[in-house]
Amino acid sequence: MHSRYLTISLSMLAGTLASPVLAQEAPETQDTMVVVGSRTPTEISQIPGAVWVIDREQLQEQLHTGADLKTALGKLVPSMDLAPQGRTNYGQNMRGRSVQVLIDGVSLNSSRGLSRQFDAIDPFNIERVEVLSGATSLYGGGATGGLINIITKRPEGGDLALSSEVGMTTGFSDGDDLDYRLAQSVSGGNEFVKGRLAVAYQDNGRHFDANGGEIFPDIAQTDLQDNRSIDVMGSLDIQLTGQQSLQLGAQLYRSGYEGERGVYFPNLDAPSPDLDDAEIRDGYHSDRDPATDRKMINAQYHHANLLGQDFYLQAFHREEEANFQAFPYPVSGGSEFRASQQNTDLTGLKALFDADLTNTLSLTYGLDLDHESFDANQMTFDKAVSDASGGLAQEAASLDPRYPSYQVDGISAFAQGEWQATEGLRLSTGVRRQHMDVEVEDFKGIPGGENDYDATLLNAGALYDYGNGHQNWLQFSQGFELPDPAKYYGKSAQVSVDQNPLSAIKTDQVELGWRYNSAAWMTQAALYYAWSDKAVENADDLSVSVVDEKKRDYGFEGAVTHYFDSGFEAGTTLHLVRSEQQNDNGEWEKRDARYASLSSATAFLGWKDPLGERSARLQANHAFDLKDDDDRQIDGFTTLDLNVSQALPVGELSLGVANLLDEQYSTVWGQRAAMFYSPYYGPEYLYDYQGRGRTYTMNWSMSY
């Protein structure tokens, strides 16, 4: 793998504030300053954990084959599952568990467990992506399997600097089989004030599988066919004094369906209606289409010497609207189509101090405050109109609450200590104490109420540096899932919100790792074991209860890249994971295939000329088969991607081919969705979302 996991680090809360430290290109050495583990700049050689960093060049190599962001990351980060190809990233875990995703330190996860964290930014605005494998709690809930921080591009000083990009992707299967993108940015300023403004637009057509068949839309979680997205991002860097700086950022993002192709159900108005014999037709229109809308503002302040310490302060606000596809729910006399809209607002403040107590002892401590609000409604469509049109016409008939509205207020204190015990041995430990107040509104005559819950999360690690490029580490860490109030409340008037508090479900993890870095080799590997023994669920009487539910995930993740003198490089990644759950007899069995992660592997061969004017890369991606003890099975697949680039007198041109061998396969999400929704919600083929066949991508870019 070509990830520079030994050179740059996650830029979390304080890291985004400390971007001047990380903005410069760093040499590939373990002495590079990074921000991970303690949320302050730290040398990579002092971090007891697996860190993977995807820089702009690596990301572009994947994007120039037509991949979207989550697909690119799934092929570059060893512990991350290969991605679904629709809008959702449901089930795209790390180390078999959930992932927390951030943009410049602002979490995109929320209490309501929607899976659209990567439908949030155009890659044109991304500088790099930084990844920490394994459970962690220093940045809040949701990171039971890992943490991904998307670092956006910052302004450049000096004269105006512009960047332009044009690209298109097609499989030549049909006249509508065309995606194209346009992007433009402008940046400039002086040593005191710098600014950047960027706009990126993408227009997708229809997608076809390897057999030339048009891919059925994902009516469950929606997909990106006939999707239009626009991302407008602005940033401002201000040097207030020699020791004080301020960074401001704002984003408007929309990604939504704007086509006329939909699923036609010929039997909706039959004497015995069903969803069989469906096909894709023109003429679709709906009063609610799938879409994701986000607005975000972010302010970050850094003082390099406040009370003899580094001080970081971050304030942010995020608004999100998620619309879903018209979905057929079984009712008396056939199916009734409904589509929900789910809205989340998040506001937060994070403060952090970093102090060197002695030459060998440091302490990082701080406070996080956040307020989250959620509401949702469901549009029910006119059944007579839906039936008469075969589901192609969806006209609103009513609008009702979908889930109870709620607010969650959180306050968290944390501290992280680092001690250089000997020249080679470094020890670290930390704690996070989180308190959450939950207020649930009345819902369809069911009273709301208030409750609260707490969580205390610990971590400890030891890292030994042998002084010759080799390092080993041993680490214990805890993460926790954000419980979903909308999932558990509003079901029964007999259930008191006040008397049925939620609970943070912890994941414990131990990890043993090794890395080696030299001029010719970059390697990193880790063995891990993660477990949890509780779950929040509704009991038979619909009350909320914390029950025993033991789960464990264990495995190996690793990557190795070798650089040859001739400009060639070759590498591979491997993630072997086994997910198990304990049955009522106390025996461990394979976890339900609908939820378990697949093992995966990649291998690549690349070449770059010494002048950097041309390059080529061939990569193979493989997902292994998965079968649980109830004979539910997910079939694996193998795809190949090819990308070549050439510098031109004006700009750079790249040509990419995805799914080079034109493999016919069902996506992992498609196979899971078929298990989730069929046969109760219709035949299997309605949900078995197919992988895209061979496509060709051409991209031109220029900075000037």
KOLLO-437228 format. One line per 10 residues: number of its first residue (from 0); for each residue x, y, z of C-alpha. Coordinates in nm, 3 decimals, always signed. Layout:
! residues N
NUM	X Y Z  ...
! end
This chain:
! residues 704
0	+0.000 +0.000 +0.000  +0.118 +0.348 -0.081  -0.033 +0.518 +0.226  +0.214 +0.744 +0.399  +0.114 +0.617 +0.737  +0.452 +0.706 +0.887  +0.462 +1.066 +0.777  +0.144 +1.251 +0.861  -0.126 +1.200 +1.120  -0.483 +1.256 +1.202
10	-0.570 +1.618 +1.238  -0.840 +1.603 +1.500  -0.979 +1.873 +1.723  -0.653 +2.050 +1.798  -0.491 +1.912 +1.489  -0.702 +2.116 +1.256  -0.615 +2.417 +1.464  -0.248 +2.330 +1.443  -0.250 +2.298 +1.067  +0.059 +2.518 +1.015
20	+0.257 +2.230 +1.167  +0.108 +1.979 +0.924  +0.049 +2.182 +0.612  +0.404 +2.146 +0.485  +0.516 +1.834 +0.298  +0.697 +1.620 +0.552  +0.988 +1.385 +0.490  +0.907 +1.019 +0.528  +1.050 +0.972 +0.874  +0.918 +0.863 +1.210
30	+1.022 +1.200 +1.351  +0.746 +1.382 +1.164  +0.504 +1.575 +1.385  +0.153 +1.432 +1.386  -0.170 +1.488 +1.576  -0.328 +1.168 +1.702  -0.374 +0.986 +2.028  -0.336 +1.291 +2.251  -0.501 +1.545 +2.013  -0.183 +1.754 +1.992
40	+0.121 +1.752 +1.759  +0.329 +1.444 +1.839  +0.605 +1.260 +1.657  +0.482 +0.950 +1.478  +0.746 +0.751 +1.664  +0.555 +0.823 +1.986  +0.214 +0.688 +1.880  +0.114 +0.336 +1.992  -0.141 +0.273 +1.718  -0.198 +0.204 +1.349
50	-0.223 +0.532 +1.156  -0.293 +0.540 +0.782  -0.275 +0.862 +0.584  -0.404 +0.897 +0.230  -0.246 +1.200 +0.065  -0.382 +1.393 -0.230  -0.179 +1.199 -0.487  -0.297 +0.859 -0.364  -0.657 +0.975 -0.350  -0.638 +1.109 -0.704
60	-0.507 +0.776 -0.835  -0.828 +0.613 -0.716  -1.064 +0.896 -0.810  -0.925 +0.903 -1.163  -1.060 +0.552 -1.217  -1.410 +0.687 -1.146  -1.425 +0.588 -0.777  -1.610 +0.800 -0.524  -1.460 +0.885 -0.185  -1.581 +0.584 +0.015
70	-1.479 +0.347 -0.266  -1.131 +0.500 -0.279  -1.083 +0.470 +0.096  -1.203 +0.111 +0.097  -0.924 +0.027 -0.149  -0.652 +0.218 +0.037  -0.714 +0.160 +0.410  -0.644 -0.204 +0.504  -0.889 -0.236 +0.794  -1.174 -0.065 +0.609
80	-1.432 -0.270 +0.421  -1.460 -0.237 +0.045  -1.734 +0.015 -0.021  -2.089 -0.017 -0.144  -2.148 +0.179 -0.463  -2.468 +0.356 -0.363  -2.530 +0.658 -0.143  -2.508 +0.466 +0.183  -2.192 +0.354 +0.357  -2.390 +0.118 +0.581
90	-2.178 -0.178 +0.683  -1.851 -0.022 +0.565  -1.681 -0.089 +0.894  -1.327 -0.082 +1.021  -1.207 -0.391 +1.205  -1.566 -0.516 +1.195  -1.711 -0.219 +1.387  -1.845 +0.129 +1.329  -1.644 +0.425 +1.201  -1.650 +0.786 +1.316
100	-1.603 +1.029 +1.026  -1.499 +1.393 +1.068  -1.430 +1.689 +0.842  -1.158 +1.910 +0.989  -1.234 +1.771 +1.333  -1.614 +1.812 +1.313  -1.793 +1.480 +1.352  -2.042 +1.374 +1.085  -2.179 +1.100 +1.310  -2.485 +1.164 +1.521
110	-2.712 +0.980 +1.762  -2.945 +0.892 +1.475  -2.747 +0.622 +1.298  -2.770 +0.733 +0.935  -2.494 +0.609 +0.704  -2.421 +0.902 +0.475  -2.098 +1.034 +0.623  -1.916 +1.014 +0.289  -2.197 +1.185 +0.098  -2.065 +1.505 +0.251
120	-1.783 +1.659 +0.046  -1.645 +1.661 -0.306  -1.293 +1.512 -0.323  -1.176 +1.826 -0.507  -1.177 +2.001 -0.169  -0.981 +1.730 +0.014  -0.611 +1.768 +0.090  -0.570 +1.430 +0.260  -0.757 +1.174 +0.466  -0.618 +1.056 +0.798
130	-0.723 +0.731 +0.958  -0.676 +0.573 +1.300  -0.762 +0.203 +1.322  -0.934 +0.061 +1.628  -1.161 +0.173 +1.909  -1.103 +0.521 +2.047  -1.295 +0.764 +2.265  -1.089 +1.082 +2.267  -1.315 +1.237 +2.002  -1.652 +1.119 +2.133
140	-1.879 +0.831 +2.040  -1.909 +0.626 +1.725  -1.546 +0.515 +1.682  -1.568 +0.153 +1.798  -1.380 +0.034 +1.490  -1.185 +0.337 +1.380  -1.171 +0.705 +1.307  -1.145 +0.895 +0.976  -1.069 +1.266 +0.957  -1.104 +1.438 +0.620
150	-0.863 +1.732 +0.597  -0.975 +2.003 +0.356  -0.752 +2.222 +0.143  -0.633 +2.544 +0.305  -0.562 +2.880 +0.140  -0.230 +2.952 -0.027  -0.052 +3.284 +0.026  +0.087 +3.510 -0.243  -0.066 +3.596 -0.578  -0.392 +3.442 -0.689
160	-0.360 +3.065 -0.737  -0.625 +2.889 -0.940  -0.702 +2.522 -0.992  -0.934 +2.374 -1.256  -1.055 +2.019 -1.314  -1.274 +1.850 -1.575  -1.355 +1.480 -1.587  -1.594 +1.223 -1.729  -1.672 +0.853 -1.676  -1.859 +0.614 -1.904
170	-1.900 +0.245 -1.974  -2.024 +0.308 -2.330  -2.331 +0.096 -2.252  -2.595 +0.355 -2.334  -2.634 +0.720 -2.423  -2.720 +0.794 -2.059  -2.411 +0.610 -1.929  -2.207 +0.923 -1.860  -2.086 +1.096 -1.545  -1.906 +1.428 -1.567
180	-1.755 +1.671 -1.321  -1.632 +2.030 -1.314  -1.438 +2.204 -1.038  -1.270 +2.540 -0.987  -1.091 +2.706 -0.697  -0.917 +3.036 -0.632  -0.678 +3.108 -0.347  -0.454 +3.393 -0.240  -0.351 +3.638 +0.029  -0.053 +3.762 +0.224
190	+0.135 +3.660 +0.537  -0.149 +3.782 +0.760  -0.468 +3.686 +0.573  -0.523 +3.407 +0.318  -0.844 +3.287 +0.160  -0.975 +3.009 -0.065  -1.306 +2.962 -0.246  -1.396 +2.647 -0.440  -1.694 +2.506 -0.628  -1.719 +2.144 -0.743
200	-2.007 +1.998 -0.946  -2.078 +1.640 -1.050  -2.357 +1.507 -1.273  -2.409 +1.130 -1.287  -2.596 +0.936 -1.551  -2.727 +0.581 -1.545  -2.507 +0.288 -1.445  -2.481 -0.056 -1.607  -2.348 -0.391 -1.489  -2.094 -0.609 -1.670
210	-2.370 -0.782 -1.867  -2.485 -0.447 -2.005  -2.800 -0.439 -1.794  -2.915 -0.114 -1.636  -2.863 -0.136 -1.261  -3.184 -0.130 -1.057  -3.205 +0.176 -0.832  -3.143 +0.116 -0.463  -3.494 +0.185 -0.332  -3.391 +0.101 +0.025
220	-3.102 +0.341 +0.096  -3.085 +0.524 -0.241  -2.795 +0.535 -0.487  -2.601 +0.787 -0.696  -2.752 +0.725 -1.041  -2.894 +1.042 -1.200  -2.746 +1.225 -0.903  -2.632 +1.588 -0.908  -2.397 +1.720 -0.642  -2.249 +2.062 -0.575
230	-1.998 +2.149 -0.305  -1.918 +2.512 -0.226  -1.641 +2.561 +0.027  -1.470 +2.872 +0.157  -1.185 +2.909 +0.406  -0.995 +3.195 +0.563  -0.667 +3.185 +0.761  -0.579 +3.486 +0.978  -0.251 +3.534 +1.164  -0.364 +3.753 +1.455
240	-0.024 +3.787 +1.625  +0.302 +3.598 +1.628  +0.148 +3.344 +1.868  -0.221 +3.355 +1.775  -0.401 +3.232 +1.465  -0.762 +3.194 +1.351  -0.901 +2.963 +1.084  -1.255 +3.000 +0.948  -1.438 +2.762 +0.719  -1.784 +2.729 +0.566
250	-1.945 +2.471 +0.340  -2.268 +2.427 +0.144  -2.320 +2.078 +0.005  -2.609 +1.923 -0.185  -2.630 +1.580 -0.343  -2.962 +1.463 -0.482  -3.153 +1.269 -0.745  -3.270 +1.470 -1.046  -3.357 +1.208 -1.305  -3.666 +1.065 -1.472
260	-3.590 +0.693 -1.453  -3.760 +0.483 -1.188  -3.888 +0.137 -1.101  -4.218 +0.038 -1.264  -4.431 -0.223 -1.084  -4.690 -0.361 -1.330  -4.899 -0.540 -1.069  -4.977 -0.265 -0.820  -5.336 -0.229 -0.939  -5.394 -0.599 -1.007
270	-5.667 -0.792 -0.818  -5.387 -0.954 -0.618  -5.119 -0.682 -0.616  -4.751 -0.766 -0.577  -4.406 -0.623 -0.658  -4.306 -0.890 -0.910  -4.192 -0.830 -1.269  -4.059 -0.480 -1.195  -3.858 -0.295 -1.459  -3.690 +0.042 -1.508
280	-3.881 +0.301 -1.711  -3.885 +0.668 -1.796  -4.151 +0.897 -1.655  -4.067 +0.881 -1.285  -4.148 +1.183 -1.068  -4.196 +1.222 -0.696  -4.276 +1.498 -0.450  -3.978 +1.379 -0.244  -3.654 +1.261 -0.403  -3.342 +1.115 -0.238
290	-3.099 +1.389 -0.135  -2.842 +1.495 +0.121  -2.811 +1.863 +0.215  -2.542 +1.988 +0.451  -2.434 +2.325 +0.584  -2.132 +2.362 +0.807  -1.930 +2.642 +0.965  -1.611 +2.592 +1.162  -1.392 +2.836 +1.357  -1.058 +2.737 +1.508
300	-0.834 +2.947 +1.731  -0.481 +2.867 +1.849  -0.267 +3.045 +2.109  +0.089 +2.913 +2.128  +0.159 +3.041 +2.480  -0.142 +3.086 +2.705  -0.044 +3.039 +3.068  +0.269 +2.869 +2.942  +0.069 +2.615 +2.742  -0.063 +2.563 +2.391
310	-0.434 +2.643 +2.380  -0.679 +2.533 +2.110  -1.042 +2.637 +2.077  -1.287 +2.514 +1.815  -1.650 +2.615 +1.757  -1.869 +2.458 +1.490  -2.223 +2.416 +1.362  -2.357 +2.155 +1.120  -2.704 +2.115 +0.967  -2.807 +1.809 +0.769
320	-3.120 +1.701 +0.583  -3.141 +1.343 +0.453  -3.423 +1.253 +0.214  -3.502 +0.895 +0.119  -3.657 +0.713 -0.176  -4.029 +0.633 -0.204  -4.039 +0.284 -0.053  -4.321 +0.025 -0.081  -4.459 -0.075 +0.260  -4.699 -0.372 +0.272
330	-5.056 -0.269 +0.359  -5.396 -0.423 +0.318  -5.467 -0.433 -0.054  -5.108 -0.403 -0.177  -4.829 -0.155 -0.109  -4.821 +0.202 +0.017  -4.524 +0.419 -0.077  -4.362 +0.642 +0.184  -4.040 +0.845 +0.205  -3.883 +1.004 +0.511
340	-3.680 +1.319 +0.570  -3.449 +1.317 +0.870  -3.293 +1.640 +0.999  -2.998 +1.679 +1.235  -2.840 +1.996 +1.376  -2.515 +1.983 +1.572  -2.343 +2.269 +1.754  -2.028 +2.232 +1.957  -1.735 +2.390 +2.137  -1.403 +2.219 +2.211
350	-1.124 +2.356 +2.428  -0.785 +2.196 +2.483  -0.463 +2.275 +2.673  -0.129 +2.106 +2.602  +0.138 +2.134 +2.871  +0.495 +2.004 +2.901  +0.525 +1.928 +3.272  +0.888 +1.812 +3.247  +1.131 +1.718 +2.972  +0.982 +1.367 +2.966
360	+0.623 +1.419 +3.084  +0.339 +1.596 +2.903  -0.032 +1.639 +2.970  -0.316 +1.721 +2.734  -0.655 +1.803 +2.885  -0.973 +1.974 +2.782  -1.348 +2.001 +2.762  -1.599 +1.927 +2.483  -1.952 +2.068 +2.470  -2.211 +1.981 +2.207
370	-2.583 +2.012 +2.140  -2.762 +1.788 +1.892  -3.125 +1.815 +1.781  -3.316 +1.574 +1.558  -3.655 +1.562 +1.391  -3.803 +1.354 +1.111  -4.116 +1.338 +0.903  -4.259 +1.083 +0.664  -4.440 +1.163 +0.342  -4.709 +0.915 +0.245
380	-4.795 +0.913 -0.124  -5.139 +0.887 -0.282  -5.200 +0.513 -0.318  -5.440 +0.546 -0.609  -5.190 +0.754 -0.808  -4.901 +0.520 -0.720  -5.099 +0.210 -0.817  -5.226 +0.354 -1.144  -4.877 +0.460 -1.253  -4.699 +0.145 -1.138
390	-4.508 +0.350 -0.884  -4.372 +0.601 -1.137  -4.586 +0.887 -1.004  -4.555 +0.966 -0.634  -4.783 +1.249 -0.520  -4.786 +1.352 -0.154  -5.104 +1.264 +0.034  -4.996 +1.334 +0.393  -4.699 +1.437 +0.604  -4.657 +1.290 +0.953
400	-4.383 +1.260 +1.215  -4.152 +0.965 +1.145  -3.968 +0.942 +1.477  -3.993 +1.134 +1.803  -3.792 +1.457 +1.799  -3.516 +1.479 +2.055  -3.224 +1.684 +2.181  -2.898 +1.553 +2.323  -2.666 +1.779 +2.524  -2.320 +1.649 +2.598
410	-2.034 +1.760 +2.817  -1.708 +1.569 +2.822  -1.380 +1.614 +3.005  -1.064 +1.434 +2.900  -0.697 +1.407 +2.986  -0.411 +1.230 +2.814  -0.063 +1.184 +2.960  +0.263 +1.086 +2.787  +0.585 +0.974 +2.961  +0.918 +0.900 +2.795
420	+1.024 +0.636 +3.047  +1.354 +0.545 +2.878  +1.524 +0.632 +2.551  +1.328 +0.362 +2.371  +1.015 +0.315 +2.584  +0.723 +0.556 +2.583  +0.409 +0.510 +2.793  +0.073 +0.682 +2.753  -0.262 +0.675 +2.928  -0.583 +0.873 +2.911
430	-0.941 +0.901 +3.028  -1.258 +1.057 +2.892  -1.568 +1.119 +3.103  -1.882 +1.191 +2.902  -2.225 +1.297 +3.031  -2.527 +1.314 +2.799  -2.869 +1.466 +2.872  -3.150 +1.338 +2.649  -3.484 +1.515 +2.601  -3.750 +1.342 +2.390
440	-4.057 +1.526 +2.258  -4.412 +1.392 +2.259  -4.479 +1.167 +1.960  -4.823 +1.080 +1.822  -4.986 +1.107 +2.162  -4.704 +0.925 +2.340  -4.549 +1.142 +2.614  -4.185 +1.238 +2.590  -3.951 +1.297 +2.878  -3.592 +1.339 +2.991
450	-3.309 +1.116 +3.106  -2.931 +1.105 +3.103  -2.641 +0.862 +3.081  -2.267 +0.864 +3.146  -1.963 +0.690 +3.005  -1.606 +0.665 +3.129  -1.355 +0.554 +2.864  -0.992 +0.462 +2.918  -0.683 +0.403 +2.708  -0.327 +0.297 +2.779
460	-0.036 +0.217 +2.554  +0.331 +0.129 +2.546  +0.558 +0.181 +2.247  +0.918 +0.068 +2.205  +1.149 +0.218 +1.944  +1.450 +0.000 +1.861  +1.634 +0.291 +1.701  +1.674 +0.119 +1.363  +1.340 +0.199 +1.198  +1.151 -0.079 +1.380
470	+0.887 -0.015 +1.644  +0.644 -0.228 +1.844  +0.345 -0.119 +2.045  +0.087 -0.266 +2.280  -0.235 -0.077 +2.341  -0.566 -0.101 +2.525  -0.845 +0.136 +2.426  -1.220 +0.182 +2.461  -1.481 +0.332 +2.232  -1.857 +0.353 +2.259
480	-2.163 +0.353 +2.038  -2.393 +0.654 +2.036  -2.735 +0.519 +2.142  -3.020 +0.621 +1.911  -3.317 +0.780 +2.098  -3.534 +0.771 +1.784  -3.496 +0.394 +1.767  -3.610 +0.317 +2.120  -3.867 +0.578 +2.220  -4.212 +0.675 +2.091
490	-4.335 +0.316 +2.061  -4.568 +0.285 +2.359  -4.749 +0.524 +2.593  -4.676 +0.280 +2.876  -4.300 +0.337 +2.843  -4.168 +0.632 +3.041  -3.870 +0.808 +2.888  -3.776 +0.928 +3.236  -3.760 +0.573 +3.374  -3.590 +0.411 +3.074
500	-3.255 +0.582 +3.019  -3.022 +0.493 +2.735  -2.673 +0.360 +2.789  -2.342 +0.399 +2.609  -2.233 +0.055 +2.488  -1.857 +0.020 +2.524  -1.618 -0.167 +2.299  -1.287 -0.276 +2.453  -0.987 -0.345 +2.234  -0.631 -0.471 +2.272
510	-0.379 -0.433 +1.992  -0.024 -0.547 +1.924  +0.147 -0.366 +1.638  +0.472 -0.329 +1.444  +0.597 -0.085 +1.184  +0.914 -0.032 +0.988  +1.019 +0.258 +0.772  +1.324 +0.295 +0.548  +1.415 +0.441 +0.211  +1.295 +0.125 +0.034
520	+1.025 -0.013 +0.263  +0.710 +0.111 +0.434  +0.533 -0.146 +0.647  +0.278 -0.153 +0.925  +0.082 -0.439 +1.079  -0.135 -0.504 +1.383  -0.314 -0.789 +1.556  -0.631 -0.684 +1.737  -0.907 -0.823 +1.956  -1.221 -0.619 +2.027
530	-1.517 -0.717 +2.239  -1.841 -0.584 +2.390  -2.093 -0.751 +2.618  -2.397 -0.521 +2.621  -2.658 -0.387 +2.381  -2.953 -0.148 +2.404  -3.280 -0.290 +2.277  -3.657 -0.275 +2.318  -3.794 -0.557 +2.532  -4.121 -0.737 +2.454
540	-4.314 -0.469 +2.644  -4.131 -0.206 +2.432  -3.938 -0.071 +2.730  -3.573 +0.022 +2.678  -3.330 -0.219 +2.837  -2.961 -0.293 +2.843  -2.916 -0.663 +2.774  -2.626 -0.906 +2.765  -2.509 -0.948 +2.406  -2.151 -1.059 +2.377
550	-1.973 -0.984 +2.050  -1.611 -1.002 +1.949  -1.402 -0.916 +1.645  -1.043 -1.024 +1.603  -0.802 -1.019 +1.318  -0.497 -0.885 +1.140  -0.445 -0.574 +0.932  -0.128 -0.488 +0.749  +0.030 -0.318 +0.452  +0.370 -0.330 +0.287
560	+0.512 -0.120 +0.005  +0.853 -0.161 -0.159  +1.013 +0.119 -0.362  +1.253 +0.019 -0.642  +1.532 +0.239 -0.777  +1.380 +0.228 -1.125  +1.071 +0.422 -1.017  +0.859 +0.110 -0.974  +0.676 +0.038 -0.653  +0.475 -0.264 -0.546
570	+0.262 -0.330 -0.244  -0.020 -0.518 -0.084  -0.272 -0.480 +0.196  -0.448 -0.751 +0.391  -0.730 -0.747 +0.644  -0.838 -1.076 +0.799  -1.133 -1.038 +1.035  -1.360 -1.282 +1.214  -1.676 -1.155 +1.384  -1.856 -1.369 +1.640
580	-2.145 -1.348 +1.882  -2.233 -1.563 +2.180  -2.555 -1.764 +2.161  -2.794 -1.851 +2.445  -2.587 -2.160 +2.528  -2.273 -1.955 +2.583  -2.112 -2.079 +2.262  -1.939 -1.850 +2.015  -2.081 -1.857 +1.663  -2.026 -1.653 +1.350
590	-2.203 -1.319 +1.350  -2.505 -1.270 +1.128  -2.379 -1.210 +0.774  -2.602 -0.904 +0.747  -2.377 -0.726 +0.997  -2.035 -0.895 +0.985  -1.743 -0.756 +0.786  -1.571 -0.938 +0.501  -1.198 -0.997 +0.495  -1.027 -0.819 +0.205
600	-0.696 -0.780 +0.025  -0.542 -0.555 -0.239  -0.222 -0.563 -0.444  -0.074 -0.302 -0.675  +0.214 -0.232 -0.911  +0.298 +0.129 -0.990  +0.555 +0.335 -1.174  +0.652 +0.703 -1.177  +0.918 +0.858 -1.395  +1.195 +1.054 -1.218
610	+1.064 +1.388 -1.347  +0.713 +1.322 -1.221  +0.561 +1.379 -1.564  +0.394 +1.041 -1.607  +0.279 +0.752 -1.394  +0.088 +0.424 -1.409  -0.081 +0.201 -1.152  -0.252 -0.137 -1.172  -0.443 -0.252 -0.864  -0.637 -0.567 -0.774
620	-0.908 -0.560 -0.506  -1.054 -0.874 -0.351  -1.337 -0.929 -0.103  -1.347 -1.277 +0.051  -1.663 -1.484 +0.083  -1.854 -1.471 +0.412  -2.095 -1.729 +0.553  -2.259 -1.737 +0.894  -2.382 -2.034 +1.097  -2.737 -1.991 +0.964
630	-2.612 -2.038 +0.606  -2.656 -1.672 +0.514  -2.380 -1.597 +0.268  -2.218 -1.298 +0.099  -2.022 -1.380 -0.214  -1.688 -1.211 -0.256  -1.549 -1.067 -0.578  -1.230 -0.947 -0.744  -1.188 -0.634 -0.954  -0.890 -0.471 -1.126
640	-0.833 -0.098 -1.181  -0.583 +0.074 -1.409  -0.477 +0.438 -1.411  -0.217 +0.625 -1.621  -0.133 +0.995 -1.620  +0.073 +1.225 -1.840  +0.184 +1.584 -1.789  +0.085 +1.808 -2.082  +0.215 +2.149 -2.186  -0.103 +2.275 -2.021
650	-0.215 +2.074 -1.719  -0.220 +1.699 -1.664  -0.428 +1.428 -1.831  -0.519 +1.098 -1.668  -0.698 +0.794 -1.807  -0.847 +0.528 -1.582  -1.030 +0.199 -1.620  -1.235 +0.057 -1.331  -1.336 -0.310 -1.321  -1.084 -0.377 -1.597
660	-1.195 -0.738 -1.655  -1.565 -0.642 -1.658  -1.653 -0.863 -1.360  -2.024 -0.924 -1.299  -2.092 -0.914 -0.925  -2.338 -0.810 -0.659  -2.218 -0.543 -0.418  -2.183 -0.632 -0.051  -2.460 -0.387 +0.034  -2.683 -0.536 -0.236
670	-2.647 -0.885 -0.090  -2.710 -0.755 +0.261  -3.012 -0.552 +0.150  -3.165 -0.861 -0.012  -3.138 -1.037 +0.325  -3.283 -0.740 +0.513  -3.581 -0.661 +0.290  -3.672 -0.973 +0.094  -3.917 -1.143 +0.082  -4.129 -0.926 +0.316
680	-4.079 -0.607 +0.114  -4.065 -0.769 -0.228  -3.853 -1.000 -0.443  -3.479 -1.023 -0.390  -3.373 -0.862 -0.719  -3.530 -0.531 -0.610  -3.263 -0.493 -0.342  -2.963 -0.685 -0.478  -2.772 -0.376 -0.594  -2.529 -0.477 -0.868
690	-2.170 -0.366 -0.917  -2.092 -0.138 -1.207  -1.929 -0.296 -1.513  -1.610 -0.175 -1.681  -1.592 +0.204 -1.705  -1.345 +0.449 -1.856  -1.253 +0.779 -1.692  -1.071 +1.075 -1.844  -0.966 +1.364 -1.623  -0.780 +1.689 -1.694
700	-0.655 +1.921 -1.422  -0.439 +2.230 -1.400  -0.305 +2.457 -1.128  -0.196 +2.804 -1.234
! end
